[in-house]
Amino acid sequence: MKWTFILTVVMTTSLVSAEPFSTVVLNQKPLSQGSYQDNAQTYIKCWYRPSESRNDPATTWEWALDAKGDYYKIQGYWWGNQALTNMFYTNTPQSEIKKACEQTLGLNYKAADITYYASDWYHSYNYAIWSNDEDTKTNGLTRIVAFGDSLSDTGNMFNGSQRLFPNPNSWFLGRFSNGLVWTEYLAADTGLDLYNWSVGGAAGTNQYIALTGIYHQVSSYFSYIDKARNYNPENTLFTLEFGLNDFMNYQRSVPDVKADLSSALIRLKGSGAKNILLWTLPDSTNAPQFKYSSEQQKAEIKAKIIEFNRFIRTQADLYREQGITIFLYETDIFFDDMIKHPEKYGLENSVDACLDINRSSYLDYLYNHRLTNDCASKGAEKYVFWGVTHPTTAVHRLIADMIVKEHFHTLKH
């Protein structure tokens, strides 16, 4: 599936402290590129799934309220570098913001999958909230910073496409799945805050205007942490997952993608990173989209994945020798076993898409799709694949559980 479109990126962060529905806010200029505003405050949008079943990915939202029933607000400062990753910085802990949303919504079913974002007015985009550390001497891991593609993206492509891609009625609020993705489950399981620079469609380098590659994701991270207070990269777990788009969609060579990974690791290490989680790539040719590909195409992509995975493993060993804590999750082994034996993981269907899509086209992410009859009957939690390419949230949950069990059981939240 080739990404062959150009997205117009807009930025609409308000800079005033008016009530969310105030008409005054609608007349304010958006935060311009590279803008900074201190001594600000923002409101919180609490997003959730109204349905109690993850078969339905559609979401809605409400403004967070405080204990008095007034609009819940947090103090801090805005800084914006690009539309995909505008940020509100605050000293308010993530746990407190999450609690405000949970109390506001009062939902008691797990499939609600509550998420929250900074937002100053009704039509604004969803903006990430960075909670500053209390001091630079904090011990242990405090947050996750994720770089990657659609397997890790939690809404950056969605914002960048003006909330069109992927369609929010068929994909869960900017995720390329029917619910939360593995980085979110990992954060919840470990009690770490998550900050995500991943972009759906990303490769090692930029592809088209809004498909921000790994190099520029890391560069963007550098620009944003420069505005964070008391930040120490030694307390961050960095996750780095990419490569499938390079081979599946952009026909890039393995040496070029190796160079992108090497560059990212060098830059992160040079900036003080001490803890990095790497993925090996799953064999994507097992995905339903490859029902529409030739055997030669599948063989070429599979060979590239195998070669790149070999390089990932050697890089993991190399950086361990340099004193960096590398957590390696062998996704390829897990996916191969899950495809062959889905029943071992509580799944039933590992060959078909849950959504009723019968081709491989990027255009399908713009449309609303019904479930296949079989998926509607069995439930998405029994399927490996949500669409023809990406896994269900049930599989994302399994990935996070296995990573925690293998590497972070002492942090289990």
N, C-alpha and C positions, 0 to 999 in steps of 0.2 A: 504494500500500500504506500504509494508515493505522496508526500505532502507537497502539493503544487499550488499553494495559495499564498496571498499576501494579506496580512491582517493590519488594520489601522488601530494603533494604540492610542488611547486617550487617558487622561489623568483628571480625576474629579474630586480630589480631596478638599473639603471645606476647611477654612481656617478660623471660623468664628465659634463662639460658645453660646449659640442660640439654642432654643428648644428644637428637637429634631424636625418638627413639622412647621417651624417658622418659615414664612415666606422670605424673611430677610436672608436666610441661608442660601436660597436659590439664586440670589443675585451676586454671591461672592465669587471672586476669581479662583480658579483651581490652583492648587499648589504647583508651582512651576518646577521644572527640572533643576535639581540641586538646591531647592529651597529648604529653609530651616525656620521653625518657629518655636521659641521657648515659652515656658509659662502658659501652656495651652491645656485644654481639657477636651475629652471626647466622650461620646456615648458608645454604647455597645449593642450590636445586633446579635441576638441569640438565634441561631439557625437550628432547625430540627426537622425530622421526618414526621409528618402527621400520621402516616400509616404505621401500624404495628408490625408490618411485614417488610423485609428487605427486598421483596419482589418489586416493590414500588419505590424508586429512588427519588421521587419528587420531594422538594423541601419548601419550607416557608420560614418566616422569622418574626420575632417580636423584639421591641426594645427592652433591654434589661432594666429592671426596677430595683430600687433600694428597699430597705425594711419599712419605710414610710409610704411606699407606693409612688415615690417620685422617680424621675428618670435617673438611673444609675450612671454616674460619671466618674472617670478616672483622670487624674492630673498627670501632666507630663509634657512631652514636646514632639512635634512632627519633624520628620526629615524625609525628603523625597529625592530619589536619584533617577528612577525610571518607573513607569506606570505598573510594571509587573510586581514591584516589590516596595511600594510605599510603606513606611513604618511609623508607628506611634510608640515612643519610648516612655516608660513609666516606672515608678518604684513600686507600684501595686503588684503583688504576686499573681501569677497565672491562676493559682488555686483559688484566690479570692474572686477573680473575675468569673471563673467557671462556676463557682458556688452561686454567684449572683444570678447567672443564667439558669442554673438548675432550680433555684428557688422561685424565679420568675415564672418559669414554664410549668413546674410541678408535674413533670411527666414521670411515669413509673415503668416504662417499657424500654428494654435495651435497644431496640431498633431505632429509637429516636435519634441516636448518634448526634448529640448536641455539640455544636461548634460555635465559636464566637469570634467577632472581629470588631475592630475600631471603625466607627462610622459616625459622621456628623450630620447627615441628612438622609432623607428617605431614599433618594436615588443614587447615593454614592456607592462605590465599589466596596468590597470587603478588604480591609487592610489589616495586616499583621500587627500584633502588639508585642513589643520586646520588653520584658521585665528585667530591669537592671539588677545586677547582683548587689548585695548590701556592701560588700567590700571585696578587694582583690585577693584576700587571703582565704577565700572559701575553699574548703577541702572537698575533693571528690568531684564527680560529674554533676553538673547542674542543668545542662541543656543538650539538645541534639540540633545540629545544623545539617540539613539534608541537601545534597546536590544530586541531580538526576533527570530522568525523563518522565514519561507518563505513568510509570510504575510507582513513582514517588510523589508526583505532583498533587498538591492539595488545593489548587485553584489559581495558580499563576497564569496558566494558559486561558482559563476562564475569564479572568479579569482582562487580560490582554486582548481577548477577542470580543470585548464588550458584552460578556456573559452569553455568548452564542455557542461556544465550542468548549467542551462537548454539551450537547443539548441537555438542559437541566431536568427535563422530564424523563429522560432515558439514562442519564448518568448522574451520580450523586454530587451535586453542588461543586462542579469543577473537577471531581475525581473521575478517572477513567475506569470506573467500577460502579457497583450498586451500593457502595457504602464507604466506610473509612478505608484507608490504605495502610500498608504495613508500617510506615514511619509513624503514623498516628497510634497504631496499636502498640508499637514499641515504646513510644513516649508514655502512654498510659500505663503499660506494664511496669516500667522502670521508675515512674514518678518524675521523669525529666521533661522539661519544657521543650517544645518542638518549634524550630524556625526553618522554613522551607524555601529554598531557592530553585527547586526542581521545576522544569517546564515540560509539559507534554510535547512530544516531537523533537526534543533536544537531542543533539549529537555531541561529539567532542568539541566541535566548533559551531559557530552560528550557521543556521540554515534558514534563509529567508528572514524577513524583518523581525518577527516576534518569536522565532524559535531559538531562544537564547541558549547557546551551547555551554558546555562545562567550563570552558576557559572564562567566559564572560559571567557565568554564575559565580565563580570564585572571585572574580574582580568586583562584582557587585557586593558580595559578602564583605570584602575588605573595606569598601566605601561605607557600608552601614555600621560595621563594628567600630569604625572611627568615631561615630557619634554616640556609642554606648558608654555608659558609666560603669567603672569598676569591672570591666570585662577582662577575663583571663582565658585565653584559648585552651589552656591546659585543662580547664574544667568542662570542655565541650567534647562530645562524641560526634565526630564528623562521619556522615554516611555518603558513600560515593557509588553510584549505580548508573551506568550508561553503557552504550555500545550496540544495543539491538537496532536502534534507528539507523545508526551508521551503516550497518550491514544490510538491513532489510529495505530501507527507504532511500538511502543516499549512495549506495554502491561504493562506499569508501573502502580503502585498502586497510588491511590489518596493521601494517607499519604506521600508518597515519593515526589510527585510533590508539595504538600503543603509545605514540608520542603524546597524545592528548592526556592519557591517563598518567603518564610519567610526569608531564608538566603540572598537572593538578596536584599530585602528591608532593612534588618538589616545592611548589608554592605554599601548600598548606603546612608542610613541615617547617619551611622557612619562616612562617608567620607565628610559629609557636604551637602548632597542633601536636598533641601527644597521643590522642586516641582516635583511631580511624577504623570504620567498619566498611569492608569491601564485599561486594557480591561477585560471584561468578555468574555468567549469563545462562539462563535456561535455554534449552533448545527450542527456539521459537517456531521451528518448522512443524512442531506438533500442534500448533494453534489452528483453529478452524479456518483461518484466512488462507492457509496453505493448501486447502482443498482445491483452490483455484490457481495454483501455481504448478509449473512443470517440475518433473523430478530433477532436472538439471539445476533449476533455480534453487530448489530446496537443498541440494547437495552442496552448492557453492556457499550458501549462507551458513549451513551447518559446519562446513569446514572452517569458515572464518571464526565462528563462535568458539569452536574447539581450540583453535590456535590462540585466540585472544584470552580464553580462560587459562590456558597454560601460562601466559604472560602475567595475568593477574596473580596467580599463585606464586610465581617467582618474585613479583614485586612485594607481595606480602612477606616473604622470607627476607628479602633485602632490607625492608624497613624495620623488621623486627631486629635484625642484626645491628641496626643503627639506633636502637633504643626506643623506637616508636611502638606503642601497643597497637597491634593490628588484629582486629577481629575479622576473620574470614568466614563468610557464610557460603557454603557450596550449594547454591541454588540449583545448579545444573543437576546434581545428584538427586536432590529432593524432587524436582519437577519430573525427572525421568521416572522415578519410582511412583509418583502420584499419577502420572499418565497411564502407567501400566497397571497399577493396583489402587484405583481411587477408593475402593472400599476400606483400605487400611486407614484412611483419613476421614472416614465418615461421609465420603462423596459417592456419587453413582455414575455421573456422566463426565468423561474427560475428553470427549471428541467433538462435541457440538457447542454452539453458542446458546446461551439462555435467551438473548434477544433474537427476534426473528429477522436475521440479516443473512442474506444468501449471496454475498459477494464481498470483495475486498476493495473498499473505496473510502477515502477520507471524507467524502461528502456525507456518509452515513452518520458521522458525528454531529451533523447539523440537524438531523431529523429525529422525530419521535418514533419509537418502535414499540410494538407490543411484544410480549413474551411468546415463545413457542408454546404449543399446547402441552408438550411434555414438561417444560420448565415450570409453567403455570401450575401444573399438577403436582410435581415433585417438590418444587420450591428452589429458589436460586441457591440456597445453602447446600444443595446436593450437586451443584455444577462447579466444574473447574473454571469455565470461561463464561464471563458475562456477555461480552461481544465476541467478534471473531478473532480478536487479538489479545484482549486483556483479561486477567483473572477476576473472579468474583471477590467480594469482600471476605467471604469465608476462607478463601485461599490466602489473602493478605493476613488474615487473623492467624492462620497456621504458620505462615512464614515468621511473623513476629514472635509467636509462642516458641518456635524452635530456636530462634536467635536468643531469646531470653534464657531458655533452658540450657543452651550450649555455652553462652558467654556471660549472661548477666543475672543469673539466678539469685545472687546475693543482693541485687537491687530490686527484686520483684516487689511491686507496690501493692 
